[in-house]
Amino acid sequence: MFVYITLVAVKISRQQSYLLDDTIWCIPPSFVEDVYKGLSIEKLVRAYFNPFMAPYHTLRYIYVLMKNDSGHWYLMVISIVEYVIYYFDSHLNVEDIPIRCASMRTMCDTLV
């Protein structure tokens, strides 16, 4: 499934180059893993900038698919224009909120 999600992210990112309006970045799950491994910003840029983070002047949203330690997937969407983070989760427990907020903050600090 991990490879499939990455391929979908590549497809969406490439399709964005043909759009003139609102564009998005669709970040693959491996980005999140690499951030937590402690890769430097330079290494992250080399690995992800060209295929996933093209410099669009119309960039509006950054989609980041994340997975917690138990294997549950959730989606964070960063709205560049609105300065808002949207969080989509089909199974949220109250005790998970602080951990997920910290994870999303780490991704935001890395991406924005």
Helices and strands as residue ranges (DSSP letters): H 2-16, E 23-27, H 29-37, H 41-52, E 59-67, E 73-79, E 84-88, G 94-96, H 97-111
